[in-house]
Amino acid sequence: MRGTELIDCAKSSAPQGLERAASNCGYGDDIEAFQSNLKQACQEIGLKDFKNLNDLITDRQRMVQQGGVEIAPDSQTSL
């Protein structure tokens, strides 16, 4: 897996940790190859500030990880 497909996979697996993300993205135990290909993929799409997997974790993922509460309306018409 490479490119944006790799970034998407890594992003969804990032909260589970580096080893799990590498495995989920098809790299098994090859953490080095996973990190190298992920960094290259991020550079190709212009994410110059990418340093490690934690950079892909969104604020929403962090909130869910920490047990935050998501507040939303019951439906689009019911605020």
N, CA and C atoms as an extended XYZ file, in Angstrom:
237
Properties=species:S:1:pos:R:3:atomname:S:1:resname:S:1:resid:I:1 pbc="F F F"
N         0.850       -1.163        0.000 N   MET     1
C         0.000        0.000        0.000 CA  MET     1
C         0.903        1.235        0.000 C   MET     1
N         0.526        2.218       -0.823 N   ARG     2
C         1.318        3.442       -0.936 CA  ARG     2
C         0.415        4.643       -1.181 C   ARG     2
N         1.014        5.805       -1.221 N   GLY     3
C         0.306        7.031       -1.560 CA  GLY     3
C        -0.803        7.387       -0.588 C   GLY     3
N        -1.861        7.989       -1.136 N   THR     4
C        -2.956        8.445       -0.290 CA  THR     4
C        -3.672        7.283        0.385 C   THR     4
N        -3.662        6.118       -0.244 N   GLU     5
C        -4.267        4.934        0.372 CA  GLU     5
C        -3.525        4.582        1.668 C   GLU     5
N        -2.210        4.674        1.643 N   LEU     6
C        -1.405        4.416        2.833 CA  LEU     6
C        -1.670        5.474        3.903 C   LEU     6
N        -1.757        6.716        3.508 N   ILE     7
C        -2.022        7.794        4.465 CA  ILE     7
C        -3.378        7.587        5.131 C   ILE     7
N        -4.387        7.269        4.343 N   ASP     8
C        -5.722        7.035        4.897 CA  ASP     8
C        -5.725        5.877        5.882 C   ASP     8
N        -5.057        4.800        5.519 N   CYS     9
C        -4.986        3.631        6.398 CA  CYS     9
C        -4.242        3.983        7.685 C   CYS     9
N        -3.119        4.654        7.543 N   ALA    10
C        -2.317        5.026        8.711 CA  ALA    10
C        -3.090        5.977        9.621 C   ALA    10
N        -3.798        6.908        9.019 N   LYS    11
C        -4.567        7.877        9.799 CA  LYS    11
C        -5.647        7.181       10.621 C   LYS    11
N        -6.330        6.220       10.020 N   SER    12
C        -7.397        5.536       10.750 CA  SER    12
C        -6.848        4.610       11.832 C   SER    12
N        -5.633        4.125       11.653 N   SER    13
C        -5.027        3.213       12.624 CA  SER    13
C        -4.113        3.909       13.626 C   SER    13
N        -3.801        5.175       13.392 N   ALA    14
C        -2.833        5.900       14.220 CA  ALA    14
C        -3.121        5.851       15.717 C   ALA    14
N        -4.370        6.017       16.153 N   PRO    15
C        -4.619        5.993       17.602 CA  PRO    15
C        -4.281        4.647       18.264 C   PRO    15
N        -4.180        3.589       17.471 N   GLN    16
C        -3.888        2.257       18.003 CA  GLN    16
C        -2.397        2.008       18.160 C   GLN    16
N        -1.573        2.922       17.675 N   GLY    17
C        -0.132        2.792       17.836 CA  GLY    17
C         0.574        2.417       16.547 C   GLY    17
N         1.878        2.616       16.555 N   LEU    18
C         2.712        2.416       15.373 CA  LEU    18
C         2.709        0.978       14.878 C   LEU    18
N         2.898        0.021       15.779 N   GLU    19
C         2.972       -1.378       15.376 CA  GLU    19
C         1.661       -1.840       14.756 C   GLU    19
N         0.555       -1.445       15.373 N   ARG    20
C        -0.771       -1.837       14.872 CA  ARG    20
C        -1.049       -1.184       13.522 C   ARG    20
N        -0.682        0.088       13.380 N   ALA    21
C        -0.890        0.796       12.119 CA  ALA    21
C        -0.093        0.141       10.992 C   ALA    21
N         1.160       -0.197       11.260 N   ALA    22
C         1.984       -0.857       10.242 CA  ALA    22
C         1.361       -2.181        9.828 C   ALA    22
N         0.909       -2.938       10.787 N   SER    23
C         0.280       -4.223       10.503 CA  SER    23
C        -1.009       -4.040        9.703 C   SER    23
N        -1.855       -3.107       10.127 N   ASN    24
C        -3.126       -2.857        9.442 CA  ASN    24
C        -2.935       -2.384        8.006 C   ASN    24
N        -1.831       -1.709        7.751 N   CYS    25
C        -1.562       -1.168        6.419 CA  CYS    25
C        -0.777       -2.142        5.536 C   CYS    25
N        -0.592       -3.355        6.011 N   GLY    26
C         0.038       -4.383        5.182 CA  GLY    26
C         1.543       -4.497        5.303 C   GLY    26
N         2.137       -3.866        6.298 N   TYR    27
C         3.591       -3.906        6.459 CA  TYR    27
C         4.039       -4.910        7.519 C   TYR    27
N         3.095       -5.566        8.173 N   GLY    28
C         3.439       -6.553        9.190 CA  GLY    28
C         4.318       -5.950       10.269 C   GLY    28
N         5.481       -6.567       10.491 N   ASP    29
C         6.425       -6.102       11.509 CA  ASP    29
C         7.487       -5.149       10.955 C   ASP    29
N         7.403       -4.816        9.671 N   ASP    30
C         8.410       -3.962        9.035 CA  ASP    30
C         8.087       -2.482        9.283 C   ASP    30
N         8.344       -2.053       10.513 N   ILE    31
C         8.038       -0.691       10.944 CA  ILE    31
C         8.830        0.341       10.138 C   ILE    31
N        10.093        0.033        9.852 N   GLU    32
C        10.943        0.972        9.109 CA  GLU    32
C        10.392        1.267        7.724 C   GLU    32
N         9.989        0.216        7.006 N   ALA    33
C         9.435        0.404        5.657 CA  ALA    33
C         8.130        1.180        5.722 C   ALA    33
N         7.307        0.861        6.716 N   PHE    34
C         6.047        1.572        6.890 CA  PHE    34
C         6.294        3.060        7.105 C   PHE    34
N         7.164        3.400        8.041 N   GLN    35
C         7.452        4.805        8.339 CA  GLN    35
C         8.057        5.524        7.135 C   GLN    35
N         8.968        4.861        6.450 N   SER    36
C         9.622        5.458        5.294 CA  SER    36
C         8.612        5.740        4.180 C   SER    36
N         7.781        4.755        3.862 N   ASN    37
C         6.788        4.929        2.804 CA  ASN    37
C         5.714        5.937        3.194 C   ASN    37
N         5.358        5.967        4.472 N   LEU    38
C         4.370        6.933        4.937 CA  LEU    38
C         4.920        8.351        4.840 C   LEU    38
N         6.158        8.527        5.236 N   LYS    39
C         6.791        9.851        5.145 CA  LYS    39
C         6.868       10.303        3.688 C   LYS    39
N         7.251        9.402        2.805 N   GLN    40
C         7.340        9.724        1.384 CA  GLN    40
C         5.961       10.093        0.832 C   GLN    40
N         4.935        9.331        1.206 N   ALA    41
C         3.579        9.607        0.734 CA  ALA    41
C         3.106       10.977        1.210 C   ALA    41
N         3.406       11.321        2.443 N   CYS    42
C         3.014       12.620        2.985 CA  CYS    42
C         3.730       13.757        2.254 C   CYS    42
N         4.994       13.565        1.945 N   GLN    43
C         5.745       14.585        1.218 CA  GLN    43
C         5.182       14.765       -0.189 C   GLN    43
N         4.759       13.666       -0.807 N   GLU    44
C         4.225       13.729       -2.169 CA  GLU    44
C         2.934       14.530       -2.242 C   GLU    44
N         2.152       14.544       -1.168 N   ILE    45
C         0.905       15.309       -1.199 CA  ILE    45
C         1.052       16.671       -0.528 C   ILE    45
N         2.257       17.000       -0.106 N   GLY    46
C         2.526       18.322        0.417 CA  GLY    46
C         2.455       18.473        1.925 C   GLY    46
N         2.417       17.375        2.660 N   LEU    47
C         2.435       17.451        4.127 CA  LEU    47
C         3.890       17.515        4.592 C   LEU    47
N         4.477       18.672        4.470 N   LYS    48
C         5.905       18.852        4.784 CA  LYS    48
C         6.206       18.753        6.276 C   LYS    48
N         5.198       19.027        7.124 N   ASP    49
C         5.407       19.021        8.574 CA  ASP    49
C         5.298       17.634        9.188 C   ASP    49
N         5.059       16.606        8.380 N   PHE    50
C         4.910       15.249        8.906 CA  PHE    50
C         6.232       14.763        9.492 C   PHE    50
N         6.184       14.342       10.750 N   LYS    51
C         7.377       13.806       11.410 CA  LYS    51
C         7.163       12.365       11.867 C   LYS    51
N         5.950       12.082       12.375 N   ASN    52
C         5.655       10.717       12.801 CA  ASN    52
C         4.159       10.462       12.749 C   ASN    52
N         3.775        9.261       13.081 N   LEU    53
C         2.388        8.828       12.970 CA  LEU    53
C         1.441        9.703       13.784 C   LEU    53
N         1.885       10.218       14.908 N   ASN    54
C         1.032       11.064       15.746 CA  ASN    54
C         0.578       12.331       15.032 C   ASN    54
N         1.324       12.757       14.032 N   ASP    55
C         0.941       13.950       13.271 CA  ASP    55
C        -0.345       13.729       12.480 C   ASP    55
N        -0.730       12.481       12.257 N   LEU    56
C        -1.932       12.176       11.496 CA  LEU    56
C        -3.178       12.038       12.367 C   LEU    56
N        -3.000       11.999       13.673 N   ILE    57
C        -4.151       11.846       14.570 CA  ILE    57
C        -4.898       13.172       14.645 C   ILE    57
N        -6.181       13.119       14.336 N   THR    58
C        -7.000       14.333       14.357 CA  THR    58
C        -7.422       14.661       15.784 C   THR    58
N        -7.870       15.890       15.981 N   ASP    59
C        -8.362       16.304       17.296 CA  ASP    59
C        -9.538       15.431       17.723 C   ASP    59
N       -10.384       15.084       16.778 N   ARG    60
C       -11.541       14.238       17.095 CA  ARG    60
C       -11.085       12.860       17.571 C   ARG    60
N       -10.092       12.275       16.914 N   GLN    61
C        -9.571       10.977       17.341 CA  GLN    61
C        -8.980       11.079       18.739 C   GLN    61
N        -8.285       12.166       19.028 N   ARG    62
C        -7.709       12.360       20.358 CA  ARG    62
C        -8.803       12.461       21.422 C   ARG    62
N        -9.876       13.171       21.084 N   MET    63
C       -10.969       13.331       22.022 CA  MET    63
C       -11.623       11.978       22.321 C   MET    63
N       -11.832       11.175       21.299 N   VAL    64
C       -12.425        9.861       21.489 CA  VAL    64
C       -11.483        8.978       22.302 C   VAL    64
N       -10.194        9.062       22.023 N   GLN    65
C        -9.189        8.294       22.751 CA  GLN    65
C        -9.193        8.647       24.228 C   GLN    65
N        -9.364        9.912       24.530 N   GLN    66
C        -9.325       10.376       25.900 CA  GLN    66
C       -10.676       10.247       26.594 C   GLN    66
N       -11.667        9.749       25.884 N   GLY    67
C       -12.973        9.552       26.487 CA  GLY    67
C       -13.812       10.811       26.511 C   GLY    67
N       -13.582       11.708       25.560 N   GLY    68
C       -14.367       12.930       25.483 CA  GLY    68
C       -15.794       12.641       25.048 C   GLY    68
N       -16.608       13.632       25.114 N   VAL    69
C       -18.005       13.503       24.746 CA  VAL    69
C       -18.251       14.289       23.472 C   VAL    69
N       -18.890       13.650       22.495 N   GLU    70
C       -19.243       14.332       21.263 CA  GLU    70
C       -20.674       14.829       21.400 C   GLU    70
N       -20.873       16.107       21.158 N   ILE    71
C       -22.199       16.697       21.270 CA  ILE    71
C       -22.691       17.013       19.867 C   ILE    71
N       -23.861       16.471       19.540 N   ALA    72
C       -24.429       16.685       18.220 CA  ALA    72
C       -25.952       16.639       18.328 C   ALA    72
N       -26.646       17.265       17.381 N   PRO    73
C       -28.103       17.220       17.405 CA  PRO    73
C       -28.607       15.809       17.114 C   PRO    73
N       -29.847       15.545       17.502 N   ASP    74
C       -30.449       14.235       17.239 CA  ASP    74
C       -30.623       14.001       15.746 C   ASP    74
N       -30.905       15.054       15.017 N   SER    75
C       -31.045       14.955       13.562 CA  SER    75
C       -30.688       16.315       12.959 C   SER    75
N       -30.682       16.377       11.640 N   GLN    76
C       -30.345       17.645       10.967 CA  GLN    76
C       -31.403       18.701       11.201 C   GLN    76
N       -32.628       18.297       11.443 N   THR    77
C       -33.703       19.262       11.639 CA  THR    77
C       -33.970       19.572       13.096 C   THR    77
N       -33.410       18.778       13.998 N   SER    78
C       -33.645       18.972       15.423 CA  SER    78
C       -32.367       19.430       16.112 C   SER    78
N       -32.269       20.714       16.343 N   LEU    79
C       -31.113       21.248       17.030 CA  LEU    79
C       -31.429       21.357       18.490 C   LEU    79
